[in-house]
Every structure is written in structure tokens, then in C-alpha cells.
Amino acid sequence: MLTNIQTSATRPFALRAAVRLAHLRRCINRSFAAVIARHERHAARAALYQLDDRTLADLGICRAQIEGNLEDLAQTRARMQQPGWH
């Protein structure tokens, strides 16, 4: 009889702990994804600014559009990482 009470009492605690750990894991994953995305944007920005104007024109952008295009790509990536995106 006592073992049944202990088991039923520990289940909600274990469930709450599992849910909290899942939330923590999701938060950590999102933080790492944000850091990685920021580093990738920085590397892309540096690479694009090192290109000459003719090469940028071949890519279809001018130097003034680099920041805007990188911001658009960052927003697209953020939407793609949201749950349920397919």
C-alpha cells in the first residue's frame, strides 16, 4: 500500500522535472543556434565586403544591399527554425 502511494506521488514530480529539463534544453539549443547564426552572418558579411564591386554585381547585389540581404536571410532562417515550419 505504501509503495503505491510513493509511486503515485513521485510521478508528478518526475513529470514536472522532465518538462522543466525539456524547456531548459530547448532554451540552451536556441541560444547556441543564435550564437552560430550570428557568427555565420559575421563571416558572410566579412566575405561579401572583401569582394570587389564587379563580383558583387555578378552576384546581383551592390555593396549597399549587403546589410539588408543579410538581415532578410537571418529572418528567413529564424522562421525556418520555428516548430511546425515545413
LOMAR-480504 format. One record per residue: residue in three letters; x, y, z of N, C-alpha, C in turn. Coordinates in nm, 4 decimals, always signed. Layout:
N
type->ala nc1->X nc2->Y nc3->Z cac1->X cac2->Y cac3->Z cc1->X cc2->Y cc3->Z
...
This chain:
86
type->met nc1->+0.0817 nc2->-0.1180 nc3->+0.0000 cac1->+0.0000 cac2->+0.0000 cac3->+0.0000 cc1->+0.0868 cc2->+0.1253 cc3->+0.0000
type->leu nc1->+0.1886 nc2->+0.1283 nc3->+0.0808 cac1->+0.2758 cac2->+0.2442 cac3->+0.0848 cc1->+0.3531 cc2->+0.2626 cc3->-0.0456
type->thr nc1->+0.3906 nc2->+0.1545 nc3->-0.1071 cac1->+0.4657 cac2->+0.1676 cac3->-0.2310 cc1->+0.3810 cc2->+0.2308 cc3->-0.3408
type->asn nc1->+0.2524 nc2->+0.2020 nc3->-0.3427 cac1->+0.1644 cac2->+0.2646 cac3->-0.4416 cc1->+0.1534 cc2->+0.4147 cc3->-0.4196
type->ile nc1->+0.1483 nc2->+0.4559 nc3->-0.2945 cac1->+0.1379 cac2->+0.5987 cac3->-0.2635 cc1->+0.2665 cc2->+0.6698 cc3->-0.3045
type->gln nc1->+0.3813 nc2->+0.6121 nc3->-0.2766 cac1->+0.5076 cac2->+0.6753 cac3->-0.3133 cc1->+0.5215 cc2->+0.6845 cc3->-0.4645
type->thr nc1->+0.4830 nc2->+0.5813 nc3->-0.5350 cac1->+0.4946 cac2->+0.5826 cac3->-0.6803 cc1->+0.4051 cc2->+0.6899 cc3->-0.7407
type->ser nc1->+0.2822 nc2->+0.6985 nc3->-0.6929 cac1->+0.1912 cac2->+0.7985 cac3->-0.7472 cc1->+0.2337 cc2->+0.9395 cc3->-0.7075
type->ala nc1->+0.2991 nc2->+0.9534 nc3->-0.5941 cac1->+0.3450 cac2->+1.0854 cac3->-0.5514 cc1->+0.4688 cc2->+1.1292 cc3->-0.6284
type->thr nc1->+0.5533 nc2->+1.0358 nc3->-0.6698 cac1->+0.6747 cac2->+1.0736 cac3->-0.7411 cc1->+0.6500 cc2->+1.0962 cc3->-0.8895
type->arg nc1->+0.5445 nc2->+1.0411 nc3->-0.9444 cac1->+0.5174 cac2->+1.0590 cac3->-1.0873 cc1->+0.4998 cc2->+1.2049 cc3->-1.1263
type->pro nc1->+0.4157 nc2->+1.2812 nc3->-1.0565 cac1->+0.4023 cac2->+1.4219 cac3->-1.0955 cc1->+0.5339 cc2->+1.4985 cc3->-1.0843
type->phe nc1->+0.6123 nc2->+1.4685 nc3->-0.9807 cac1->+0.7414 cac2->+1.5347 cac3->-0.9654 cc1->+0.8336 cc2->+1.4994 cc3->-1.0811
type->ala nc1->+0.8381 nc2->+1.3730 nc3->-1.1173 cac1->+0.9232 cac2->+1.3304 cac3->-1.2279 cc1->+0.8764 cc2->+1.3921 cc3->-1.3589
type->leu nc1->+0.7473 nc2->+1.4023 nc3->-1.3777 cac1->+0.6927 cac2->+1.4630 cac3->-1.4986 cc1->+0.7266 cc2->+1.6111 cc3->-1.5038
type->arg nc1->+0.7096 nc2->+1.6803 nc3->-1.3928 cac1->+0.7444 cac2->+1.8235 cac3->-1.3886 cc1->+0.8933 cc2->+1.8433 cc3->-1.4140
type->ala nc1->+0.9751 nc2->+1.7571 nc3->-1.3558 cac1->+1.1197 cac2->+1.7679 cac3->-1.3768 cc1->+1.1552 cc2->+1.7433 cc3->-1.5224
type->ala nc1->+1.0909 nc2->+1.6458 nc3->-1.5847 cac1->+1.1180 cac2->+1.6168 cac3->-1.7255 cc1->+1.0759 cc2->+1.7328 cc3->-1.8144
type->val nc1->+0.9624 nc2->+1.7940 nc3->-1.7836 cac1->+0.9156 cac2->+1.9087 cac3->-1.8621 cc1->+1.0102 cc2->+2.0263 cc3->-1.8457
type->arg nc1->+1.0537 nc2->+2.0515 nc3->-1.7237 cac1->+1.1478 cac2->+2.1619 cac3->-1.6997 cc1->+1.2811 cc2->+2.1370 cc3->-1.7692
type->leu nc1->+1.3280 nc2->+2.0138 nc3->-1.7667 cac1->+1.4522 cac2->+1.9818 cac3->-1.8375 cc1->+1.4360 cc2->+1.9989 cc3->-1.9880
type->ala nc1->+1.3202 nc2->+1.9635 nc3->-2.0408 cac1->+1.2953 cac2->+1.9821 cac3->-2.1837 cc1->+1.2962 cc2->+2.1303 cc3->-2.2188
type->his nc1->+1.2351 nc2->+2.2134 nc3->-2.1354 cac1->+1.2358 cac2->+2.3579 cac3->-2.1585 cc1->+1.3775 cc2->+2.4139 cc3->-2.1507
type->leu nc1->+1.4534 nc2->+2.3686 nc3->-2.0534 cac1->+1.5916 cac2->+2.4136 cac3->-2.0394 cc1->+1.6748 cc2->+2.3724 cc3->-2.1599
type->arg nc1->+1.6565 nc2->+2.2484 nc3->-2.2059 cac1->+1.7302 cac2->+2.2001 cac3->-2.3228 cc1->+1.6932 cc2->+2.2827 cc3->-2.4465
type->arg nc1->+1.5648 nc2->+2.3131 nc3->-2.4631 cac1->+1.5203 cac2->+2.3932 cac3->-2.5762 cc1->+1.5808 cc2->+2.5336 cc3->-2.5702
type->cys nc1->+1.5855 nc2->+2.5913 nc3->-2.4521 cac1->+1.6430 cac2->+2.7250 cac3->-2.4343 cc1->+1.7919 cc2->+2.7247 cc3->-2.4676
type->ile nc1->+1.8628 nc2->+2.6240 nc3->-2.4216 cac1->+2.0060 cac2->+2.6132 cac3->-2.4499 cc1->+2.0289 cc2->+2.5931 cc3->-2.5994
type->asn nc1->+1.9479 nc2->+2.5077 nc3->-2.6633 cac1->+1.9617 cac2->+2.4859 cac3->-2.8076 cc1->+1.9376 cc2->+2.6141 cc3->-2.8853
type->arg nc1->+1.8360 nc2->+2.6898 nc3->-2.8460 cac1->+1.8085 cac2->+2.8165 cac3->-2.9148 cc1->+1.9219 cc2->+2.9152 cc3->-2.8956
type->ser nc1->+1.9806 nc2->+2.9177 nc3->-2.7768 cac1->+2.0923 cac2->+3.0080 cac3->-2.7510 cc1->+2.2119 cc2->+2.9722 cc3->-2.8380
type->phe nc1->+2.2435 nc2->+2.8438 nc3->-2.8457 cac1->+2.3545 cac2->+2.8012 cac3->-2.9309 cc1->+2.3251 cc2->+2.8303 cc3->-3.0773
type->ala nc1->+2.2023 nc2->+2.8088 nc3->-3.1203 cac1->+2.1653 cac2->+2.8374 cac3->-3.2595 cc1->+2.1802 cc2->+2.9857 cc3->-3.2896
type->ala nc1->+2.1454 nc2->+3.0716 nc3->-3.1946 cac1->+2.1590 cac2->+3.2159 cac3->-3.2143 cc1->+2.3055 cc2->+3.2565 cc3->-3.2249
type->val nc1->+2.3896 nc2->+3.1974 nc3->-3.1413 cac1->+2.5333 cac2->+3.2285 cac3->-3.1470 cc1->+2.5924 cc2->+3.1819 cc3->-3.2799
type->ile nc1->+2.5563 nc2->+3.0626 nc3->-3.3226 cac1->+2.6068 cac2->+3.0102 cac3->-3.4501 cc1->+2.5598 cc2->+3.0973 cc3->-3.5653
type->ala nc1->+2.4329 nc2->+3.1364 nc3->-3.5641 cac1->+2.3795 cac2->+3.2210 cac3->-3.6713 cc1->+2.4495 cc2->+3.3556 cc3->-3.6749
type->arg nc1->+2.4770 nc2->+3.4127 nc3->-3.5578 cac1->+2.5479 cac2->+3.5414 cac3->-3.5535 cc1->+2.6880 cc2->+3.5289 cc3->-3.6116
type->his nc1->+2.7576 nc2->+3.4208 nc3->-3.5786 cac1->+2.8921 cac2->+3.4005 cac3->-3.6332 cc1->+2.8877 cc2->+3.3792 cc3->-3.7847
type->glu nc1->+2.7877 nc2->+3.3070 nc3->-3.8319 cac1->+2.7745 cac2->+3.2856 cac3->-3.9766 cc1->+2.7449 cc2->+3.4163 cc3->-4.0487
type->arg nc1->+2.6587 nc2->+3.5014 nc3->-3.9909 cac1->+2.6307 cac2->+3.6317 cac3->-4.0522 cc1->+2.7551 cc2->+3.7174 cc3->-4.0561
type->his nc1->+2.8317 nc2->+3.7150 nc3->-3.9477 cac1->+2.9551 cac2->+3.7935 cac3->-3.9437 cc1->+3.0533 cc2->+3.7463 cc3->-4.0507
type->ala nc1->+3.0666 nc2->+3.6156 nc3->-4.0655 cac1->+3.1576 cac2->+3.5613 cac3->-4.1664 cc1->+3.1081 cc2->+3.5948 cc3->-4.3069
type->ala nc1->+2.9787 nc2->+3.5853 nc3->-4.3300 cac1->+2.9237 cac2->+3.6186 cac3->-4.4621 cc1->+2.9429 cc2->+3.7666 cc3->-4.4913
type->arg nc1->+2.9197 nc2->+3.8508 nc3->-4.3923 cac1->+2.9390 cac2->+3.9953 cac3->-4.4099 cc1->+3.0842 cc2->+4.0254 cc3->-4.4453
type->ala nc1->+3.1764 nc2->+3.9662 nc3->-4.3723 cac1->+3.3185 cac2->+3.9899 cac3->-4.3994 cc1->+3.3567 cc2->+3.9422 cc3->-4.5396
type->ala nc1->+3.3057 nc2->+3.8258 nc3->-4.5785 cac1->+3.3380 cac2->+3.7728 cac3->-4.7119 cc1->+3.2801 cc2->+3.8611 cc3->-4.8216
type->leu nc1->+3.1569 nc2->+3.9085 nc3->-4.8033 cac1->+3.0963 cac2->+3.9931 cac3->-4.9057 cc1->+3.1643 cc2->+4.1287 cc3->-4.9165
type->tyr nc1->+3.2037 nc2->+4.1860 nc3->-4.8045 cac1->+3.2712 cac2->+4.3154 cac3->-4.8094 cc1->+3.4112 cc2->+4.3046 cc3->-4.8696
type->gln nc1->+3.4699 nc2->+4.1867 nc3->-4.8695 cac1->+3.6016 cac2->+4.1702 cac3->-4.9306 cc1->+3.5947 cc2->+4.1580 cc3->-5.0820
type->leu nc1->+3.4761 nc2->+4.1296 nc3->-5.1351 cac1->+3.4612 cac2->+4.1164 cac3->-5.2801 cc1->+3.4642 cc2->+4.2537 cc3->-5.3456
type->asp nc1->+3.5119 nc2->+4.2577 nc3->-5.4693 cac1->+3.5094 cac2->+4.3847 cac3->-5.5416 cc1->+3.3698 cc2->+4.4073 cc3->-5.6000
type->asp nc1->+3.3459 nc2->+4.5296 nc3->-5.6490 cac1->+3.2129 cac2->+4.5672 cac3->-5.6967 cc1->+3.1688 cc2->+4.4850 cc3->-5.8170
type->arg nc1->+3.2615 nc2->+4.4470 nc3->-5.9013 cac1->+3.2250 cac2->+4.3684 cac3->-6.0189 cc1->+3.1744 cc2->+4.2287 cc3->-5.9782
type->thr nc1->+3.2421 nc2->+4.1676 nc3->-5.8840 cac1->+3.1996 cac2->+4.0359 cac3->-5.8374 cc1->+3.0638 cc2->+4.0449 cc3->-5.7684
type->leu nc1->+3.0439 nc2->+4.1511 nc3->-5.6892 cac1->+2.9139 cac2->+4.1699 cac3->-5.6260 cc1->+2.8047 cc2->+4.1896 cc3->-5.7304
type->ala nc1->+2.8362 nc2->+4.2625 nc3->-5.8373 cac1->+2.7388 cac2->+4.2816 cac3->-5.9445 cc1->+2.7072 cc2->+4.1484 cc3->-6.0122
type->asp nc1->+2.8067 nc2->+4.0628 nc3->-6.0260 cac1->+2.7819 cac2->+3.9300 cac3->-6.0825 cc1->+2.6880 cc2->+3.8485 cc3->-5.9939
type->leu nc1->+2.6941 nc2->+3.8713 nc3->-5.8628 cac1->+2.6047 cac2->+3.8041 cac3->-5.7689 cc1->+2.4656 cc2->+3.8678 cc3->-5.7666
type->gly nc1->+2.4533 nc2->+3.9851 nc3->-5.8257 cac1->+2.3236 cac2->+4.0524 cac3->-5.8326 cc1->+2.2962 cc2->+4.1464 cc3->-5.7185
type->ile nc1->+2.3992 nc2->+4.1874 nc3->-5.6454 cac1->+2.3800 cac2->+4.2829 cac3->-5.5363 cc1->+2.4851 cc2->+4.3918 cc3->-5.5468
type->cys nc1->+2.4550 nc2->+4.5043 nc3->-5.4857 cac1->+2.5559 cac2->+4.6103 cac3->-5.4751 cc1->+2.5979 cc2->+4.6189 cc3->-5.3286
type->arg nc1->+2.7025 nc2->+4.6917 nc3->-5.3041 cac1->+2.7586 cac2->+4.6985 cac3->-5.1695 cc1->+2.6570 cc2->+4.7517 cc3->-5.0671
type->ala nc1->+2.5710 nc2->+4.8416 nc3->-5.1095 cac1->+2.4722 cac2->+4.8999 cac3->-5.0178 cc1->+2.3647 cc2->+4.7993 cc3->-4.9778
type->gln nc1->+2.3480 nc2->+4.6920 nc3->-5.0520 cac1->+2.2436 cac2->+4.5939 cac3->-5.0227 cc1->+2.2908 cc2->+4.4807 cc3->-4.9320
type->ile nc1->+2.4173 nc2->+4.4756 nc3->-4.9000 cac1->+2.4718 cac2->+4.3634 cac3->-4.8229 cc1->+2.4015 cc2->+4.3497 cc3->-4.6884
type->glu nc1->+2.3925 nc2->+4.4577 nc3->-4.6123 cac1->+2.3327 cac2->+4.4509 cac3->-4.4784 cc1->+2.1863 cc2->+4.4097 cc3->-4.4852
type->gly nc1->+2.1115 nc2->+4.4667 nc3->-4.5775 cac1->+1.9701 cac2->+4.4332 cac3->-4.5905 cc1->+1.9484 cc2->+4.2878 cc3->-4.6284
type->asn nc1->+2.0294 nc2->+4.2381 nc3->-4.7202 cac1->+2.0169 cac2->+4.0982 cac3->-4.7616 cc1->+2.0527 cc2->+4.0034 cc3->-4.6478
type->leu nc1->+2.1548 nc2->+4.0367 nc3->-4.5724 cac1->+2.1916 cac2->+3.9518 cac3->-4.4589 cc1->+2.0817 cc2->+3.9512 cc3->-4.3532
type->glu nc1->+2.0176 nc2->+4.0663 nc3->-4.3327 cac1->+1.9075 cac2->+4.0731 cac3->-4.2361 cc1->+1.7884 cc2->+3.9903 cc3->-4.2842
type->asp nc1->+1.7577 nc2->+3.9988 nc3->-4.4131 cac1->+1.6480 cac2->+3.9176 cac3->-4.4686 cc1->+1.6772 cc2->+3.7683 cc3->-4.4534
type->leu nc1->+1.7997 nc2->+3.7296 nc3->-4.4801 cac1->+1.8371 cac2->+3.5887 cac3->-4.4656 cc1->+1.8284 cc2->+3.5433 cc3->-4.3200
type->ala nc1->+1.8666 nc2->+3.6318 nc3->-4.2274 cac1->+1.8588 cac2->+3.5971 cac3->-4.0850 cc1->+1.7137 cc2->+3.5765 cc3->-4.0431
type->gln nc1->+1.6240 nc2->+3.6619 nc3->-4.0910 cac1->+1.4826 cac2->+3.6466 cac3->-4.0567 cc1->+1.4247 cc2->+3.5196 cc3->-4.1170
type->thr nc1->+1.4645 nc2->+3.4882 nc3->-4.2395 cac1->+1.4178 cac2->+3.3654 cac3->-4.3033 cc1->+1.4651 cc2->+3.2439 cc3->-4.2257
type->arg nc1->+1.5899 nc2->+3.2474 nc3->-4.1847 cac1->+1.6444 cac2->+3.1344 cac3->-4.1075 cc1->+1.5722 cc2->+3.1188 cc3->-3.9747
type->ala nc1->+1.5425 nc2->+3.2304 nc3->-3.9097 cac1->+1.4715 cac2->+3.2241 cac3->-3.7816 cc1->+1.3321 cc2->+3.1639 cc3->-3.8000
type->arg nc1->+1.2629 nc2->+3.2014 nc3->-3.9083 cac1->+1.1308 cac2->+3.1418 cac3->-3.9345 cc1->+1.1421 cc2->+2.9930 cc3->-3.9615
type->met nc1->+1.2461 nc2->+2.9519 nc3->-4.0320 cac1->+1.2634 cac2->+2.8109 cac3->-4.0642 cc1->+1.2932 cc2->+2.7273 cc3->-3.9410
type->gln nc1->+1.3499 nc2->+2.7877 nc3->-3.8378 cac1->+1.3837 cac2->+2.7144 cac3->-3.7168 cc1->+1.2672 cc2->+2.7032 cc3->-3.6197
type->gln nc1->+1.1567 nc2->+2.7721 nc3->-3.6486 cac1->+1.0404 cac2->+2.7653 cac3->-3.5625 cc1->+0.9737 cc2->+2.6281 cc3->-3.5752
type->pro nc1->+0.9182 nc2->+2.5765 nc3->-3.4674 cac1->+0.8493 cac2->+2.4477 cac3->-3.4750 cc1->+0.7299 cc2->+2.4559 cc3->-3.5701
type->gly nc1->+0.7095 nc2->+2.3534 nc3->-3.6466 cac1->+0.5968 cac2->+2.3466 cac3->-3.7367 cc1->+0.6235 cc2->+2.4049 cc3->-3.8739
type->trp nc1->+0.7442 nc2->+2.4525 nc3->-3.8992 cac1->+0.7747 cac2->+2.5080 cac3->-4.0316 cc1->+0.8094 cc2->+2.3931 cc3->-4.1252
type->his nc1->+0.7396 nc2->+2.3856 nc3->-4.2357 cac1->+0.7709 cac2->+2.2866 cac3->-4.3393 cc1->+0.7104 cc2->+2.3295 cc3->-4.4674
